């Protein structure tokens, strides 16, 4: 479930009262880590209408490039005081650009369709390829050395511990996508067999920008409406059983998204009419500077 929505300033103020400052914009303490990430809105009227489905902002399919732009801009600002600078694509298309231009340029990079959104592979590959675009400068020697590394986890690999470990490992920019899944049941009934088969059907998805955690809560920016949200991950476990009673074989077979039948997958929150099941998370991480 969604726990609460706060403004960026309230969040930072609360962290300053309890946290240990690791960076001008990045904080880690015993039970959490938080990073500065600007909040962008995928329906913003500053985005050219040709990037909206049917030219309608409310029909925006720009969640992936909006989430990616937030993560890349946030990482750039989080690392700025450590003599880390932008290079390559991030220098050309993120650094110094307006929110709307960053979103449009990232949409072009990710081959986003105004009508159909962004493919998961395009999201992951385009975002992780930016690992070389954050460089540590040695002006005396004229050297620039990439400082970030990329990582991607998917399916059952993504849990609360995965988020926590990545955020604790360094200054991080992250995007996470989840699918909108509905539960589909099919039954077989004969005098000797009662079988129920459960699967999940995907109908679209969404991408958000996690920016840290507080205890068991994930903190993320949601491009849809441009809001800051706190949520607990929800566990969805396959339920399979087989038993015989009074000569009738009762069978329950459940296959989770990704073909998981013996483990769990995780929802970003408790959905209403669908299950928001996490499919992948990709991160760009630089080690904390002492």
N, C-alpha and C positions, 0 to 999 in steps of 0.2 A: 504494500500500500504506500501511497505518497504520505510522508510524515508531515512535511511542512514546506512552505515556500518563504524564502527570506530575500531581502535585498542584498546586493553584494556588500554594501557598507556595514550592515548589521553583522554579516558573517565574519568579515575581517576583524571588526571590533571585538567580537566574542573570542576569536582566536588569540588576539593580542593579549587578552586578559589571562590566558592559561598556557600559552604556547611558548616554545623556544624558537626564536627566529633563526632559520638556517640561511635565509636569503631575503632580500628586500621584499619579494613577492611570494616566497615559498616558506611554509611553516611545517615542521614536524615535531611531534611531542609523543609521549608514551602511548596514547590511545588513538592517534590519528595523524594525518598529513593533509594539508590543504595547499593548493596552488592558485595563483591569480590566473583567471581566464576571463576575457571580456565576454559579455553576453550579447549574442547576435540573434536576430529574428529572421527566420527564413521567409516571412511574409512581409518584410519591410517594404514600404512604398518607395524607398530609395533604390530598390533593385529594378532594373529595366523590365517592363511587363512581358517582353518576349521570352523571358526566362521562367514565366509562370504558365502552368497548364491552362490553356484557353485564355491566357492573358489575365487570369484572375488570381490575385495574391493569396486568397484563401485556399486555392487549389495547389499551392506551391509544393513541388516535389524536391525542393532543394535542401532537405535535411542533411544529406551527406556532405556536400560542399560547405554548408554553413557550419556544421560540426567540425569539419576539418580546418576551416579557416580560423575558428575560435581556438582550437588546440594549437595551431601553428603560431598564431599571434601571441597567445598566452605564453607559450614556451619561449618565444623571442624576448618578451618582456621579463619573464622570470630569470632568464640567463644574462640579461643585458649588463648587470653590474659586475659580472665575473669576467669581463673582457671577451665575452662570446658575442660573435656577430653573425648576421645572416650572410649566406652565400648562395650562388646558384639560383634556383627557382624561387626560393623563399625571399631572397634579396630582390628579385625582379618583380614578384607578384604579391608579396605579403608586406614586406617592410615599407612603411610610410604610405601605404594605400588605405583608402577609405574602407569601411565595412562592406559596402555594396560591391566595390571593385574586387576586394579579396574574395567574396563569395562567387562572383562571376568568374574570376580567374581560376578559382579552385574547381568550379563546375566544369570549366573547359578542360582542366587537367584531368578530372575524373570521368570525362566523357558523359556527363550527366545529361539525360534527356528531360526537357521541360515537362513532357507528358508522362514519362515512365520512371523518372528518377535515376538512381545510380546503381549499377551492378556491384555486388559485394566484392568481387575480384578487383574491379576498378578502384573501389574505395580503399581496400587494403593495400594494393600494390602502389597506388599513387601516393598514399600517405606515408608508408614505410620507406619509400624511395627518397623521402626528404631527410633521411638521417644524415646525409652528407652536407646538408645545407646550413648546419649550425656549427660554426668553426671557432676555435680558440686562436687568438692572434698573438704572435710574437713579433711586434713591430720592429724591434732591433734587428731581427734576422729576416724580416720579410716573409714569415711563415704563417700559414693558416692550417690548423689541424682539426679535422672533424671531431666533435666531442660527443655527439649523441649516437646511440645505437637503437636499432628498431627491434621490436618483438611483436609477435602475433600469437594469440591463443584462441581456440575455437571450441564450440560445443561444450562437452562436459568438463573440459580443461578450465573453463571460466567459472570461478566461484569467488566467495568473499576473500579467501586467502590469496588468490591470484591478484586481485586488485590491490590488496594491502602490500604484498611483497613488491610489486612494481613501484608503487608510490613511495615506499620506504627506501627503494634502491637509488633514488635520485630525482632531480627535477624532471617532471614528466608532462608531456602533452599526449592526450589519449582520445581515441574515438571508439565507440562501441555500438554495434548494430544488433538489433533484435528483430525477429519476424513476428508478424501478427498471425497466430495459429489458432484454429478452432478444432475442437475435439470431435472426431468422427467415429461412430460406433456401428458395428455390423454384427448381427446375431445369427446363429445357426441353432435350430431346435429340432431334435428328433427324439424318439422315445428313449434312446440310449446316450444322446449327446446334447449338452447345453453349452454352447460356446459363444463367448463375446469377444470380438476383436476390436481393439481401439487403436486408432492412428490419429495423426494430426495433419491438417491441411493448412498450407501457408497462403495468406492473402495480403501481400505487401509487407512492409516493415518500416523501421525508423532508425535513425542514427542520432546519438547524443554524445556529449563531451564530458566524460567524468573528470573531476578536478580534485579528487581526494576522498578521504573517508574520515568519519568520526565514530570510533568504536565499531559497531556493526552496521553503520549507515554509510551508503555510498552517496557522495555529493556530486551532482552533475548539472550541467547547463543543458536545457532542452531547447533546440532550435525552434520548435513549434510554439510560437508566441514569445520566445526569448525569455524564459524563466529559469530561476535557480531552484533545484529540487533536492530533497533528501529522501532516500528510500532504503528499505531493507530488501536484500535479495530473497526471493521466494524459491523454495526447492520443489521441483516436480519430479517425482520418482515413479518409474514404471511399476505397475502393479500386475504381476503375473501369478497365476495359481492354477493348480490342477488337483482335483480330488474326485473320488467316486463315492456316491451316496445312494443307497437303495438301487444299485445297479445302473445309475445314471452318471456318466462322466461329465463333471462340471469343469470347464476350462475358461480361463481369462487370459488373453494375450494383449499386451499393450506395448506398442513401439513408439518411442519418443522421437521428436525431430532429430535428424542426423543418424537415424537407425539405432538409437540407444534402446536396448531392451533389458539391460541388467544393471544400469546405473541411473544417475540423476542428471537433469539439466536444470538451468537456473533462469528464473524470470526476474526482470529488472524491477518489477513491482506486480502487485495483484491486479490483473487486467479486469475490465468489465465484461465485454462480450467476446474477448479473445485472450489468449495466453501470450504475453510479450516475452518470448523465449530468446535469451541471448545466443547469438550465433558466432560472433567474433569480437575480439577487442584487440586493437593495435595501438602500440605506444612508441613514442620517441623519448628516450630517457638519457639524461646527462648526469654523471655522478655529482653529488653534493660537493661544493668547494668549501674547504675549511677556512 
